[in-house]
Amino acid sequence: MTEKNNNKTLIKTVSLTPPSLQDNTADAERLIKALKPFLETDAVDIDLYLLRQLPDLLRKWNYNIRCIFLKDRTRWILTGITDSTDTVPIAGIAVDLGTTKVVLRIIDLSTDQILAEHTFDNPQIAVGPDILTRIHYSDHDEGLKNINRLIINGLNQMIEKLCSSCNIKPDNIYAVSVAGNTAMTHFFMGLNPYWIIREPYIPVVNKPGLIKAKEFGINVNPLARVIIFPNVGSYFGGDLIAGILFSGIDKKEDVSILVDVGTNAEVLLGNKHWLIACAGAAGPALEGGVTRMGMLAAPGVIDRITIDPVTFNIKAHTIGDEPPKGICGSGLIDLAACLFLYGIIDIRGKFVPSMCGNRLKDKDGMKYYVVVPANESGTASDLIISQADLDSLIRSKAAMYTILETITSSVGISFKDLSTFYVAGTFGFYINPKSAISIGMLPDLPVDTYKSLGNSSLGGATMAITSNDCLNEIDNIRDKITYLELNVNQEFMNRFSAAKFLPHTDNSLFPSVKPQLSLS
C-alpha cells in the first residue's frame, strides 16, 4: 500500500502475489483477501462488469493496481481499478443542485485537491424559475421526463467541459455526490414529486443511498456510484444535510444554529446529542427576489450599502465594482438598516418624508425612494425601493426572526445559549450581521458569534466523496433530526405579529440597536 492507509480514503494501492500451482485462489477472492487487512472486512462487492475485465487487467498490470472504493454503510463497493503507475487523477464530482444555480466541483480523490469548479444556471429555469411551477409542469405528459432530461443533459455538458479543462476524461470520474432540496433530488432521479406539495406532503424516498451513475444517464465511469444526500420530508432537503455535515454542528458539545436562506429559510439547531429543524417562507425578499431592483448576487449587484451621516448620501458597493444594476439580499438588508437607523423610515418601515429629501418620489399613489439615480446606475434608470418592497422585506425579516425564536423556545433555550450562529449560502457570504440585527432579522448577539459557511451544500457534497466515514455520518445526521412543523404552530403566528416592527415591538430584545448611529 502506498496511498493513505486508512478507511477515510477512497483509494487503496495494492500489490498481489500472482497465482501459481501452489496458490490457485480465484482472481476476485485474491484481491479481496489482499484488501482485507486494510478494509477490515470480507464484505467487498465487485460488479459483474468489473469481474469480466478483472483477469485481463490484473495480468496486464502485473498485479499492481489502485482500487477505488465507496462504502455503503457496512459493505465496500469496488467501483474501479487502474494501473498502480497511472498518473491520471482518480477523480470525483461534488454537485450542489440548486433551484437557480448548479455548482460542480471536480476533486482529485488521491490528494483531495480541487481540480476545477464551475457554476451554471439550472437548465430547468426554462420550465419555471420556482419549484412549484416545475412540479406542476412535471405532472403533464412527458413533463417529468423532460425536466429530468434538462438537468441530466446540463450536468453532462458541464462535466465534459470541466474534465477537458483539467485534462482528464469523464471515465476518470469514479464517484459523484449530489446535494439538493427534496424536489430537486426528485427531478434529478426522475421521481414523481406530485405528493411533495399535497397533504400529507410525502416524498417518494428519503434515503436514496448509492446508485450507479449510468442509471441516471450521467456520463462518467460506468461503475461510478452517485451518493444522493437524504432529506427529512418535503421541506428539509439533502442540501441542508450536507450543510450540517460541513458545519460539524452534529459533533459539537455546545449548541449551535445553522440558517440557510433561499426560497425558504431553513434552520437547524442542536449539538452532538440532538438536532431539531424547521423551515418557513422567509426567503424571497431576503435574497432580493421581491424588490423591483432585486437580483441574485452577481457582478454589478449591490451587496453593501452605507449612508453618509452628514449628507445622507448613499454609498453603494457592487460585486466586481461595476456600475450598479440591482441589489441582492445583503444589500437590501444594509439598505433597510441604514434607512431605519437614520430615521428615513420609522419603526413600521414607512417612509418619513421630512427625512427623505428629494429622493422620495410618488408614482401612481405609491411612494418610492431613489437608491441610485439613473446617471449613476448601470441600467440608465433609477434604482428604487418602494413602500411595497419595504413592507415585503419587513414581513420576511419578521418571519426569519420568528422562525429562530420559535425553534429555540421549543427546546427551552435562549439565543444567548448559542455558541455559534452559522449562516450558509450566498446569503451568508455577503450578509452584514450588524445590519440584520438592526432591522430585527437576526438576534442581537455579539457579531463574532456569526460565522459564514459559504456554500455549505457543496462543502458537504465534497466531504461525502473524500471520506468513506461520511456516508454513515450522513445517515446518522438525518436520523437524529426532529422536524418542527411551523404551519400548525400558534406561537409562531403570535410572535410573527410582534416582529413586524423595526427592530421589534420589544426593544429590550435589541439593546445594541441605536437609531441615528453609524453602522460602520
C-alpha positions in Angstrom: 0.0 0.0 0.0 1.3 3.5 -0.9 -1.8 5.6 -0.6 -3.2 7.0 2.6 -3.7 3.8 4.6 -6.9 4.5 6.5 -10.6 3.9 6.0 -11.2 7.5 5.3 -9.8 7.4 1.8 -11.5 6.0 -1.3 -8.3 4.7 -2.9 -6.1 1.8 -2.0 -2.9 0.7 -3.8 -2.2 -3.0 -3.6 0.4 -5.5 -4.9 -1.0 -9.0 -5.2 1.0 -12.2 -5.3 0.4 -13.7 -8.7 -1.3 -17.1 -8.8 0.6 -20.3 -9.0 0.0 -24.1 -8.9 0.6 -23.8 -5.2 -1.9 -20.9 -4.9 -4.8 -21.1 -7.3 -7.1 -18.7 -5.5 -9.6 -17.0 -7.8 -8.7 -13.5 -9.0 -11.6 -11.8 -7.2 -11.0 -13.6 -3.9 -7.3 -13.0 -4.2 -7.9 -9.3 -4.5 -10.4 -9.2 -1.6 -8.0 -11.2 0.6 -5.2 -8.7 0.0 -7.5 -5.8 0.8 -9.0 -7.3 4.0 -6.3 -6.1 6.4 -6.9 -2.5 5.3 -10.6 -2.5 4.9 -11.2 -4.7 8.0 -14.0 -6.6 6.2 -14.8 -9.5 3.9 -17.8 -7.6 2.6 -16.5 -6.3 -0.7 -18.8 -6.1 -3.7 -17.3 -6.4 -7.2 -19.7 -5.6 -10.0 -20.2 -8.1 -12.8 -19.0 -5.5 -15.3 -15.6 -5.3 -13.5 -15.4 -9.0 -12.9 -15.5 -9.6 -16.6 -12.4 -7.4 -17.0 -10.6 -8.4 -13.9 -8.4 -11.3 -15.2 -7.0 -9.3 -18.1 -6.4 -6.1 -16.1 -4.6 -7.9 -13.2 -2.2 -9.6 -15.6 -1.8 -6.5 -17.8 -0.7 -4.5 -14.8 1.4 -7.3 -13.2 -1.0 -7.5 -10.2 0.0 -3.9 -9.1 -3.2 -1.9 -9.0 -5.1 1.0 -7.5 -8.6 0.2 -6.2 -11.3 2.8 -6.0 -14.0 2.2 -3.3 -17.1 3.6 -1.8 -18.5 2.3 1.5 -22.2 1.7 1.5 -22.9 1.6 5.3 -21.5 -1.9 6.1 -20.2 -3.0 2.6 -17.3 -1.8 0.5 -18.1 -1.4 -3.2 -15.2 -1.7 -5.7 -16.0 0.9 -8.3 -12.9 0.5 -10.4 -9.2 -0.4 -10.7 -6.3 1.2 -12.5 -2.6 0.6 -13.1 -0.7 1.5 -9.9 1.7 3.6 -12.0 -1.0 5.5 -13.7 -0.6 9.3 -13.1 -4.0 10.3 -14.4 -6.1 11.6 -11.4 -8.8 9.4 -9.9 -11.5 11.9 -9.6 -14.9 12.6 -8.1 -17.5 15.2 -8.7 -19.5 17.1 -6.0 -22.7 18.7 -7.1 -24.7 21.5 -5.3 -28.0 21.0 -7.1 -29.7 24.4 -6.5 -33.0 25.5 -7.8 -31.5 28.5 -9.6 -27.8 27.7 -9.8 -25.9 24.4 -10.0 -22.3 24.2 -8.9 -19.9 21.4 -9.9 -16.6 20.7 -8.4 -14.0 18.1 -9.6 -11.8 16.7 -6.9 -8.6 14.5 -7.1 -9.6 11.7 -4.7 -5.9 10.8 -4.1 -5.0 14.3 -2.8 -8.4 15.9 -2.1 -7.2 18.7 -4.4 -9.9 20.7 -6.2 -9.1 20.4 -9.9 -12.0 22.5 -11.3 -15.2 24.2 -10.3 -18.0 26.0 -12.2 -21.4 27.5 -11.6 -24.1 27.5 -14.2 -27.8 28.3 -14.4 -30.1 25.4 -13.6 -31.5 24.5 -17.1 -34.9 23.8 -15.5 -35.4 27.5 -15.3 -36.6 27.2 -18.9 -39.7 25.4 -17.4 -40.1 27.8 -14.5 -38.0 29.8 -12.0 -39.5 28.2 -8.9 -40.0 24.7 -7.6 -43.8 24.9 -7.6 -44.1 25.7 -11.3 -41.7 22.8 -12.1 -43.7 20.3 -10.0 -46.9 21.3 -11.8 -45.1 21.0 -15.1 -43.8 17.5 -14.3 -47.4 16.4 -13.8 -48.2 16.8 -17.5 -47.5 14.3 -20.3 -43.7 13.8 -20.6 -43.2 16.7 -18.2 -41.2 14.7 -15.6 -39.1 13.1 -18.3 -38.4 16.5 -19.9 -37.5 18.2 -16.6 -35.2 15.3 -15.7 -33.5 15.4 -19.1 -32.9 19.1 -18.7 -30.8 18.7 -15.6 -29.0 15.5 -16.7 -28.0 17.0 -20.0 -26.9 20.1 -18.3 -24.7 18.2 -15.9 -23.2 16.0 -18.7 -22.3 19.1 -20.7 -20.6 20.7 -17.8 -18.8 17.5 -16.7 -17.3 17.3 -20.2 -16.2 20.9 -20.1 -14.7 20.7 -16.6 -12.9 17.4 -17.4 -11.4 18.9 -20.5 -10.2 21.9 -18.5 -8.2 19.7 -16.2 -7.0 17.2 -18.8 -9.0 14.2 -17.6 -11.7 12.1 -19.2 -15.2 11.6 -17.8 -14.2 7.9 -17.5 -11.8 9.0 -14.7 -14.7 10.1 -12.5 -15.5 7.3 -10.1 -17.7 9.0 -7.5 -20.4 11.6 -7.7 -22.2 13.3 -4.8 -25.4 15.3 -5.2 -26.9 17.7 -2.6 -30.1 19.4 -3.3 -33.5 20.1 -1.8 -36.2 17.4 -1.8 -37.8 18.5 -5.1 -34.6 18.9 -6.9 -33.4 15.5 -5.8 -36.7 14.0 -7.2 -36.2 15.8 -10.5 -32.6 14.5 -10.7 -33.7 10.9 -10.0 -36.8 11.1 -12.3 -39.1 10.6 -9.4 -42.6 12.0 -9.3 -42.8 15.0 -6.9 -46.6 15.2 -7.0 -47.2 14.3 -3.4 -44.4 16.6 -2.0 -46.8 19.6 -2.3 -50.0 17.8 -1.3 -51.2 16.7 2.1 -49.7 14.9 3.9 -46.6 16.1 1.9 -44.8 12.8 1.3 -41.7 12.3 -0.9 -41.1 9.2 -2.9 -37.9 8.4 -0.9 -36.0 10.0 1.9 -32.7 7.9 1.8 -31.8 7.1 -1.9 -28.4 5.7 -1.0 -25.8 4.7 -3.5 -26.9 4.3 -7.2 -24.9 3.7 -10.3 -24.3 6.8 -12.3 -25.3 5.1 -15.5 -28.8 4.5 -14.0 -29.2 8.3 -14.3 -27.5 8.7 -17.6 -24.6 10.6 -16.1 -21.6 10.3 -18.4 -18.8 9.2 -16.1 -17.1 5.9 -15.4 -19.7 3.1 -15.9 -19.1 1.8 -12.4 -19.2 5.2 -10.7 -21.7 5.5 -7.9 -23.8 8.5 -7.1 -24.2 9.5 -3.4 -27.5 11.3 -3.1 -27.9 13.2 0.2 -31.1 12.2 2.1 -33.9 14.5 3.0 -36.1 14.9 6.1 -39.5 15.0 4.5 -40.6 17.5 1.8 -39.2 20.8 3.1 -35.8 19.9 4.6 -33.6 18.5 1.9 -30.2 17.0 1.3 -28.6 20.3 0.7 -29.3 21.1 4.4 -28.0 17.7 5.5 -24.8 18.5 3.5 -24.6 21.8 5.3 -24.9 20.2 8.7 -22.1 17.7 7.7 -19.9 20.6 6.6 -20.5 22.8 9.7 -19.8 19.9 12.1 -22.7 21.0 14.4 -23.6 17.3 14.9 -20.1 16.7 16.5 -20.1 19.6 19.0 -21.0 19.7 22.7 -22.1 23.3 22.6 -25.4 24.3 21.0 -25.2 26.0 17.6 -27.7 27.1 15.0 -27.5 26.9 11.2 -29.6 29.1 8.8 -29.8 28.8 5.1 -31.9 31.3 3.2 -33.1 30.6 -0.3 -36.7 30.1 -1.5 -37.4 29.3 2.2 -35.4 29.9 5.4 -34.3 26.6 6.7 -33.0 26.4 10.3 -31.2 23.6 12.2 -30.5 23.8 15.9 -28.6 21.4 18.1 -25.4 19.7 19.0 -23.9 16.2 19.1 -26.7 14.9 21.3 -29.8 16.2 19.4 -30.9 18.2 16.3 -34.1 20.0 15.6 -35.0 21.6 12.3 -37.7 23.7 10.7 -38.4 25.7 7.5 -40.5 28.7 6.7 -41.3 31.1 3.9 -38.8 33.9 4.8 -36.6 33.7 1.7 -37.7 35.6 -1.4 -37.4 39.1 -0.1 -34.2 38.4 1.8 -32.5 37.1 -1.4 -33.6 40.2 -3.3 -36.4 38.4 -5.1 -39.2 40.8 -4.3 -37.9 44.3 -4.8 -38.1 45.7 -8.3 -34.4 46.0 -8.5 -33.8 42.7 -6.7 -31.3 40.4 -8.2 -29.2 37.3 -7.2 -25.6 38.0 -6.3 -23.6 38.7 -9.4 -21.2 41.4 -10.9 -22.8 44.8 -10.8 -25.3 43.9 -8.0 -25.2 46.0 -4.8 -24.1 43.9 -1.9 -23.2 46.6 0.7 -24.7 50.0 1.5 -23.7 52.8 3.9 -25.2 56.3 4.4 -23.1 59.4 5.0 -24.1 60.6 8.5 -23.8 64.2 7.4 -25.1 64.4 3.9 -27.3 61.3 4.0 -25.8 60.4 0.6 -26.0 56.6 -0.1 -22.7 54.8 -0.8 -23.4 51.6 -2.7 -20.7 48.9 -3.2 -21.3 46.4 -6.0 -19.9 42.9 -6.6 -17.0 43.4 -9.0 -17.1 47.2 -8.5 -19.2 47.5 -11.6 -21.9 50.2 -12.1 -25.0 49.1 -10.0 -27.7 47.2 -11.9 -29.7 45.9 -8.9 -29.5 44.7 -5.3 -29.2 41.3 -3.6 -30.4 40.3 -0.2 -27.4 41.5 1.8 -27.5 44.9 0.1 -31.3 45.1 0.7 -30.8 44.4 4.4 -28.0 47.0 4.6 -30.3 49.5 2.9 -33.2 48.9 5.3 -30.9 49.1 8.3 -29.4 52.4 7.1 -32.9 53.9 6.3 -34.1 52.9 9.8 -31.0 54.0 11.8 -31.0 57.4 10.1 -34.7 58.0 10.6 -35.6 57.8 6.9 -38.1 55.1 7.7 -39.9 54.6 11.0 -40.4 51.6 13.2 -43.2 50.4 10.9 -40.9 50.6 7.9 -42.8 53.6 6.5 -41.0 56.5 4.8 -40.6 59.7 6.8 -41.0 62.4 4.1 -39.2 65.1 6.1 -36.0 62.9 6.2 -36.1 61.7 2.6 -35.2 64.9 0.8 -35.6 64.8 -2.9 -35.1 61.1 -3.1 -38.7 60.3 -2.2 -40.9 60.1 -5.3 -44.6 59.3 -5.8 -45.9 57.3 -8.8 -49.5 56.1 -9.2 -50.1 56.6 -5.5 -47.1 54.5 -4.4 -44.1 56.1 -2.7 -40.6 55.0 -3.6 -37.1 56.0 -2.7 -34.3 56.5 -5.2 -31.3 54.5 -4.0 -29.1 55.1 -7.1 -30.1 57.8 -9.6 -30.2 56.9 -13.3 -27.0 58.8 -14.1 -25.0 56.6 -11.7 -26.6 53.2 -12.4 -25.6 50.5 -14.8 -29.1 50.4 -16.3 -29.5 54.2 -17.1 -32.6 54.1 -14.9 -33.2 54.9 -11.3 -32.7 52.0 -8.9 -35.5 52.4 -6.4 -37.1 50.8 -3.4 -40.9 51.2 -3.0 -43.0 51.2 0.1 -44.4 47.9 -1.0 -40.9 46.5 -1.3 -40.1 47.6 2.3 -43.4 46.1 3.6 -42.5 42.8 1.9 -39.0 42.9 3.4 -40.4 43.6 6.9 -42.7 40.5 6.6 -39.7 38.4 5.6 -37.4 39.6 8.3 -40.3 39.1 10.8 -40.7 35.6 9.6 -37.0 34.9 9.8 -36.7 36.2 13.4 -39.9 34.3 14.4 -38.6 31.1 13.0 -35.4 31.5 15.1 -37.4 32.4 18.2 -39.8 29.5 17.8 -37.2 26.8 17.3 -35.1 27.9 20.2 -38.0 28.3 22.6 -39.3 24.8 21.6 -36.3 23.3 23.3 -36.2 25.8 26.2 -33.1 27.7 25.3 -32.4 31.4 24.6 -30.3 33.0 21.9 -27.6 33.7 24.5 -27.2 29.9 24.9 -25.9 29.6 21.3 -22.1 29.2 20.9 -22.1 29.8 17.1 -24.6 31.1 14.6 -23.8 29.7 11.2 -25.2 31.4 8.1 -24.9 29.4 4.9 -25.1 30.0 1.1 -24.6 33.2 -0.9 -26.8 35.0 1.6 -24.4 34.1 4.4 -21.3 35.0 2.4 -22.4 38.6 1.9 -24.6 39.5 4.8 -23.6 42.0 7.4 -24.8 40.7 10.8 -24.9 44.3 12.2 -27.4 45.3 9.6 -29.5 42.1 10.1 -29.6 42.8 13.8 -30.5 46.4 13.3 -33.7 45.5 11.5 -34.5 42.7 13.9 -34.0 39.8 11.4 -31.2 38.1 13.4 -30.9 38.1 17.2 -28.8 40.7 19.0 -25.7 38.6 19.6 -22.1 39.6 19.6 -21.0 39.9 15.9 -18.3 37.3 16.3 -21.0 34.7 17.1 -22.0 34.8 13.4 -20.0 32.6 11.1 -20.4 32.5 7.3 -20.2 29.0 5.9 -20.2 29.9 2.2 -21.6 27.1 0.0 -22.1 24.6 2.7 -24.1 22.3 0.4 -21.1 22.0 -1.9 -18.8 21.7 1.0 -20.8 18.7 2.4 -21.0 17.1 -1.0 -17.2 17.4 -1.3 -16.8 15.7 2.1 -19.0 12.8 1.0 -16.7 11.7 -1.7 -13.4 12.4 0.1 -14.1 10.3 3.2 -15.9 7.0 3.4 -16.7 7.7 7.1 -19.1 10.4 5.9 -21.7 8.0 4.4 -22.6 6.6 7.8 -22.4 10.1 9.4 -24.9 11.5 6.8 -27.4 8.8 7.7 -26.8 9.5 11.4 -27.4 13.2 10.9 -30.6 12.5 9.0 -31.9 10.1 11.6 -31.1 12.4 14.5 -33.2 15.3 13.2 -36.6 16.1 14.7 -38.6 18.3 12.4 -40.8 21.1 13.9 -43.8 21.9 11.7 -44.5 25.7 11.8 -47.7 25.6 9.8 -49.7 24.4 12.8 -47.7 26.3 15.4 -49.9 29.0 17.0 -46.9 30.5 18.9 -45.3 31.2 15.6 -48.2 33.4 14.4 -48.3 35.3 17.7 -44.6 36.0 17.6 -44.7 37.0 14.0 -47.1 39.9 14.7 -44.7 41.2 17.3 -41.7 41.0 15.0 -43.3 43.2 12.2 -41.7 46.3 13.5 -38.1 47.7 13.4 -36.4 46.1 15.1 -39.2 44.6 17.2 -42.1 45.7 19.4 -39.9 44.7 22.3 -36.9 46.9 22.0 -35.2 45.2 25.0 -34.5 42.3 22.7 -32.2 44.5 20.7 -30.2 46.6 23.2 -27.4 47.3 20.7 -29.6 48.9 18.1 -29.3 52.6 18.4 -31.0 54.7 15.7 -29.0 57.6 14.3 -25.7 55.8 14.8 -23.4 54.7 12.0 -23.2 51.1 11.0 -19.5 51.3 10.2 
